[in-house]
């Protein structure tokens, strides 16, 4: 069955969860999740976007233009010689490359450039960084594909893996990508079937151990420091906090960089901007009538609290179409973060050895 926003719903039998220990409760949740995800395949997932791809002969400038013009943060890359897709390039890879080249050129005293275009051109001319070497440079999004008909449970287990970190999986048919299944697709399905878990009192985010140190950066810090923090921690976004109070004031991710570089007016000053200025500029670019895909990229930071029930937080994450929500204390300081990957690892039982197709 197809639920809200094309999500798959499942006619689960009414399950009564009696008072028992947490291990038994979690086992019941795992079983219900497996029942839902094994009852449908990737063919059942509604994928509304057209597939936008690059080739290994693309230049860095072409890759950047393709991502910004199509309002996407990643694209599969095809190798005409090998006759297959060989990787995915995303903003995490470009951020990694920017940081690597900036540090190398700073050491040489050649790190000052007129604008971002000149900077990207210099990287493209660097023989040590051909475009193909940028694929999965961040080590956070290898190219993995599955055939049509693959059960969503198998896909969910791959997407919940911590090593390698996988954000999306390609579905191929006759050597062509027909859709990309992301972590958000699986979380949407779980949220659409929330009645299955409504009887399970898993408690609050704090009780479920979602409180953890948050990678954050002062709002007045240079953008390059924020990018370096993203690379060092192998994450997709960082919390931007007030330099005095430590309160959360924003989130900076690849979507913000994409939005910023799509505007020629800010290219010249890009490396002079602070973290909060990047966030502010990208928010100002929100269209008057944004599509769901655009809206989630520009949405203001959304928060939950330590006492927020886990189920409520997951439903909120799915409804806002965001990749992460910060957990803040009474003073507004971030004390945890809930990501799509966290949700999958919390509710999808992943065997010690996950059958992950060979990643390119």
N, C-alpha and C positions, 0 to 999 in steps of 0.2 A: 504494500500500500504506500501511496505517496502522501506525506504529511505537509505541514506548512513549509513554504519556500522550496517545494520539491523534495523535502526530506522523506526518507523511508521510515514508515512506522510499522510496528509489529503487533499483532494481536496476541500479546503474551497472556498466558493464563494467570488468573488471580493467584498471587503468592502471598501466603501469610508468613511473616517473619516473627517468630517467637523470641522471647528473651533468651539470648544465648551469648556466647563469648564472641569477641570481634572476629576471630578467625572463621567461625561458622558464618557470620554475617557476610564477611568479605567473600567467602566461597560461594554463597548464594548470589551475590552481585556478579561475580565472575561468570557463573553459570548462565545468568540471565543475559549478560552482555554477549557471551559466546552464542547463545541461542538466537539472539537478534542478528548479529553480524554474519553468522553462518547460514542464515536463511535467505540472504540476498547476495548478489554479486556486484562487481563494478559496473555491469551493464545496467543496473537499476539506478545508478547515481545520475542525477540530472547535471549536465555540464553545459552551461550556456555560452561560454566564451569560445571564439575560434582559436585554433592553435597557431601561435606566432612562434616562429623558429629562426635561428641564425645558422650560419655555416662556419666551418673552421677557417674559412678564408675571410670572414668578416673582420673589420678593424675594430679597435676599442671604441672609436667614435661612433661607428655604425651600431655597435651593440648598445651603447648608451642611448642613442637616438631611438632605436627600436623599443627599448624598455620604456622610455619616457613617453614617446608618442602613443604607445598602446596602453599606457597606464598599468603596467605590470612590473613586478619586481624580479622576474626570472624568465628564462626562455631556454628550451632545449636546443642543442647544437648538433647539426647534421654534418657528417663527413662524406662527401661525394665519392672519394676514393674508396673508402671502406664500405660505402653503401648502407650506412646505419647511423643512428643517433649515438653520439659518443659522450655526451655530457650535458650538463645544465649550467648556464652562467647566470648568476644573480647578483644583486647589489652587495651581498656579503663578500663575494669574490672581488668585486671592483673596489670595495672599501679596503679589503686586505691588500690589494695591489697598490692603492694610493698610499697606504701607510708604509708598505715596504719601500716603495720608490722614494717617498718623502724622506724617510730616515737615511737611505743610502745617499741621496743627493745633499741632504743637510750635512752629512759627514764630509762631503766633497766641496761644500760651499756653493752648490749650484741649485739650491732648492727654491729660489725666487722666480716665479713665473708671472707673466702678464695676466693670465686668466686660466680657467679650468681647461679650455680647449687646448691651449698651448701645453698644459701639463699632461693631458691625455696623449697629445701628439708625441711628446717626449718619451712617454712610456711605450707607445706603439713602435717607436724607432729603436727602442732598446732591445737588442737581439736576445737578451736573457729573458724577455717576457713576451714571446710570441702569443697570439691570442689563444691558441689551444692550451697553453700552460696556465691560463687563467681559470680554466674549467675546474670547479671544485677546489680552488685555491684556498678557500676558507675552511675546507674539510667539514662542511656542514650541510651539503646537499648533493650527494653523488647521484648520478643518473641510474635509476633502477626502473625497470619496466616489467609489466605482467601482461599476460594475454587476456583477451575478452573472456568473460565467464569466471574469472578468479573470484573466490569468495571474499567478502569484505573483511572477514575475520583474519584472513592471511595478510591482507593489506594493512589492517589496523595494527597487527603485531609488528610489522616492519616499521610503520610510522611511529610506534611507541618505543622503538629501539633507541638506546642511549649511545650506542657505538656500532655502526656509524649513525650520526644524527641524520634523519631523513624527513624532509618537510613535505615532499610530494612525490607521487609515483606515476609514471606514464603507463597508459593502457595502450598497447599496440595491436594493430590488426594489419596483416600483410605488410609489415615494415613501416607502417605509418602510425603516428600518434592520433588516437581518436578522442582522448580526454586525459586530463591530469587530475588524479585524486589526491587531495591534500588533507592535512590533519583536520582542517576546519570541516571538511565533509563528514568525517567520522564523528566529530564532536556534535555537529548538527543532528546527526541521526540519534545519538545518545540522548541529546536534549529533547528531541521530538518524542522519545520513548520514556520520558522521565517518570511516567506513572509506574513503570516497572521498579523504580528505585525509591518511590515516594514512601514506602513502608520501612525503608532501611534508614534508621537514625544513625548516620555516620558521624553526626556531630558537626562541630564548627571547623573552620579552616585551621584554627590553632590546634584543635584536638587531632586533626588529620595530618599534622606535621607539615603544613604548607608554609609555615613561617621560617624564613631563612635569610641569610645576608643578601642584600640587593646591590647589584652593580650600579653605582650612581656617580654623577658628576655635578659639580657646582654649575649653576646656570651661566655664570660669567666665564667659564673655561672656554678656551679656543676649540673650534669644531674638530680640529685634528686630534686633540686629546680625547674627545668623545669617541672618535673613530678608532683610535688605538685601544681604548677600553673595550670596545665591541670585539676587536680582533683578539686581544689578550684573553678574554673570557669565553671566546667562541660562542657568543650569544648574538641575537638579532636586534636587540634594542637595549638602551640604558635609561635609567630614571634620571631626570634632570631635577635637581633640588635647589632650594634657596640656599645661597652660600652662608647665610647667618643662622637661620632656624633649622635647616636641614629638611624642611617640609617639601613634599613633592609638588613640583610646578609643571611638570611635563614629561613626555616620553620621546626619545629620539631613536629612530630606526631607519632602515634602508628606504622606507616609503618617504620619509622626510627628505632624504638626500635626492631621491628620484624627483620629487616635486620641485626641489630647489634648482636642480640642474636643468629642469625643463624650461626655466625662465632665463632668457639671455641677460636680462638686466642685472642679475646677481652673480653672473659668472666672474666678473672682474673682482668682486669683493669676497668671493667664496672663502678663501683661506684667512680672511680677516674676521669672519663672523664668529660669534660665540655660540654655545650650544643652544641657549634660549632664543637667540635671534634666528637660528635655523628653524626651530620649532615654530616660532611666530610667523615667519615668512611662509612656511608651508601651510599653516592654518589659514592665512589670508588668501591662499589660492583656492580654497574650497569653492566649487561652483555653486551658483544659487540653487540649482536643482540637481545635486549630485546623484549619480547612479550608486547602487549599494557598494560596488567595488571601489568607487572613488571615496565614498563617505567613510568607509572604514580606515582608509589611508590617512584621512585628515581629522578624524574624530578627536575631540578633546580627551585627555586622559580620564579613564574610568577607574574608580577605586571600589574596593570592598574592605571589610574589616576583619580582624581576627575572630570575632564572634559570629561572622556570617556563616550560615550553614553551607556545607560543601555543595549540596544539590542546588541551592539558590545561586551560588557563585558560578557554577557551571552553566546553568540556564542563562544567566546574565552574560557570560562570555560568548555564548552562542548567539544570543539575541543582538549583541552589539557588533558582531562580525569582526571583533578584534582578535589579535594574536596573543595578547597578554593583558592582564589586569593587575594593578598593584594593590597590595594589602597594606593599609596605613593604620597607624595607631591614632589615639585621640588628638595628638598634636599635629597630625598630618604627615608624619615621617613614614617612609616606606619601610615595612618590617618583613615583607615577603612579596612574592610575585607568583601569579597563577598563569601559566602558559598553556597553549593547546597541547603541547607535549606532556606537560604535567598531568592534564586530564586523562590522556590516553594511558599513561603509565600508572595512574591511580585506579582506573576502571578496567583496563584490558590486561588480562593475565598473559604475560610474556614468558614463554619457556626460557630456560637458561641458554639454550641454543636456538636461535631463530633462523628459519630457512629464508635467508635473504638472497635473492638472485644476484649473480655477480655484478658488482658496480663497476662502471667504466671510470 
